[in-house]
């Protein structure tokens, strides 16, 4: 659904006249609150997160007065225990109802604490997931028609799986059941028949013969680290100056930090080493989140809460873990670390050279600076943008004026020096500028990342890059980029069984306005880059394979070849063929596939309007001969258009007949004529400042109007859809699909910049962490070694 983000401080304004009224009911307003919006310091001091988690009794709740009165639905996802203030109580609901502030319709309590942070009175179930609480009578009801607030509090909801997921897991498990049933029960760890089981099952054995298996011995270490003896508690209390534990015997340690770790954490026993290090310093460790890789070769990620009795002890523990992580090639990030990276030793810092300072650069910088050891040098000719980035991201974002094309000796020396000092280059400049920097990367043995298609000039550098041991990974954006990653994973997975044959593959992608922002443009499209660039791209011819036949469409008929489709039963699109699809069939390893299609998505109605633009000659590059007499004149739009069509401007019938001759008859032709009128070509207004003899320049100027540009607060959207049809060895037909819909945040980073930038940044970070698995040379992300880690991180 269309939505708009609202800051907690803006919620009272939502009740003012004109906001939240009928015309605003087209969208939802989403407000995300954190601890600083829920409580305040009793002494009036500013909110301090570390102090709040350490001494929650020093804070009192404000959520019930600052957020609750303005909320229609509350989704409670936070961890809570009795040391912390409640969000709101049943008395708060009753008070607001009596005061006429009864906006609250529903509460989804994922935490499911009985009368905990929210007044959940009953636990619900999968079969009966709701109850209604009436704040006036203080009674609950299972009848959803009764008055009150709807509560949803299923305490085992995370264990609920869709039926098809359960069936799929069962089918996968069936092949292992015979070996499991026939196995002897082990009397001791490693003495049973489990050693002969397939690796997938052997790795799932947590305990046997009454003991933890070797791979899971860390569980006992975690338990030991968490459950301290009374003597250790007393020692910690003494170091704290006699401070005792808080309510309910749950100690809030004076010093704690969350660390994010990534790599081979469990098979390398690294997590065990972390526990040993923490224990050796009389600290505590608790794993708060784990994302385990799906196979032996995959990496895992874990968030751990490290606690110590003093800040000095904590810093020592963190330093030891950091050193161990570097030695084990495990990624390390201290959550909430100083953005200037002052705590990271100089020898541990990694240098990234980012070329370009456009919209995509922001998400790249933001992602790379999540790692405290990274320092990003942003090089561009746009001084104002460089200054903005430096102010936004701090000292670890270093601006550098650089012209990548300049032949000036001083500038050339600067380019060399920047490349030489960098661990990796991320190039976001136009594709034609990559090759020169790639040559420098090869010269100085620096790896390079781009989001652009591999050009012939770039491909020609492959041998030099291999000889130098340099990796140049390209096409790691959205399209190309995420489309490659998703397509190759889908194709490899679906064809892994012997005898499978691909019958059809299609990949569709489009950058569009979000639905609520598309209505102001009759094309359902808005320009985020050069309008002329969009028009020039629409002149490209296209070809693809359809049922074993090669289909080709000239650029002049591109829009006529568009086909309708509906995505997610909600989004109505036109699908246009995207250049030469057959080249990608070769890259994807399917040169003989009967149907292979790559397409561009536009909202329904785009094609029927742009057909008129193309057929009326408005995309011609020029100069057009019959328009040359107007070159030195100042014609009106109508006069110019009539001259283009070869008719008289002041004869409406003749002008309409000239359009009909090119457009034909029917509803599509009438829609096309209406769009020509919307462009203003039938008016007596002055022709825009453009080269009158070049129709595409005039059309560009006519489209450069407010309705075709993103306005403040309007969101863009990225839509991507893959479809794969395979025939299995037994003749069965399977259809696999994958869909991506990504929206921007109002007044935030665009969806296009986010999907391109974060994808490129992920590739760069993977190369920084360990380039060895990826090999060298000029590459695209078409292999498992690329798509598995990148998709997992993107998701």
CORLINZI-V686113 format. One line per field, one symbol per residue. ss: DSSP state (2 for helix, 1 for strand, 0 for the rest). burial: I if it has 24 or more other ideal C-beta (glycine too) atoms within 12 Angstrom, else O. Layout:
# CORLINZI-V686113
ss: ???
burial: ???
This chain:
# CORLINZI-V686113
ss: 001110022222222000000222000111000022221110000000222222022211102222022200111100000000000002222222220000000111100000000000000100000111110000111000000011110100222000222222222222222222220000000000022200222200001100110222022222222200022222222220000000222000001111111110000002222222222200011111111000000001111111110022222222222222222200111100000000000222011111100022222222220000011111110022222222222000111110000000222222222222000111100022222222222220001111000002222002222222001111001000122222222222220000001111111111111022220000000010002222222000011111001111102220222011111000111111100102222220000000111111111002222222222000000000222222000001222222222000000222222222222000222222222222200000010000000022222222200222100000011111111111100000111111111110000000222222222222222222200222001111000222222222220
burial: OIOIOIIIOOIOOIOOOOOIOOOOOOIOIIIOIOIIIIIIOOOOOOOOOOIIIIIIOIIOIIIIIIIIIIIIOIOIOIOIOOIIIIIIIIOIIIOIIOOOIIIIOIIIIIIIIOIIIIIIIIIIOOOOIIIIIIIOOOOIOOOOOOOIIIIIIIOOOOOOOOOOOOOOOOOOOOOIOOOOOOOOOOOOOOOIOIOOIOOOIIOOIOOIOOOOIOIIOIOOIIOOIIOIOOOOOOOIOOIIOOOOOOOOOOIIIIIIIIIIIIIIIIIIOIIIIIIIIIIOIIIIIIIOOOOIIOOOOIIIIIIIIIIIIIOOIIOOIIIIIIOIIIOIOIIIIIIOIOIOIOIIOOOOIIIIIIIIIIIIIIIIIIIIIIIIIIIIIIIIOOOOIIOOIIOIIOOIIIIIIIOIOOOOOOOOOOIIOIIOIIIIIIIIIIIOIIIIIIIIIIOIIIIIIIIIIIOOOIOOIIOIIOOIOIIIIIIIIIIIIIIIIIIIIIIIIIIOOOOIIIIIIIIIIIIIIIIIIIOOIIIIIIIIOOIIOIIOIIIIOIIIIIOOOOIOIOIIIIIIIIIOIOIOOOIIIIIIIIIIIIOIIOIIOIOOIIIIIIIIIIIIIIIIIIIIIIIIIIIIOIOIOOIOOIOOOOIOIIIIIIIIIOIOIOOOOOIIOIIIOIIOOOOIIOIIIOIIIIIIIIOOOOIIOIIIIIIIIIIIIIIIOOIIOIOOOIIIIIIIIIIIIIOOOOOOOIOIIIIIIIIIIIOOIIIIIIIIIIIIIIIIIIIIIOIOOIOIIIIIIIIIIIIIIIIIIIO
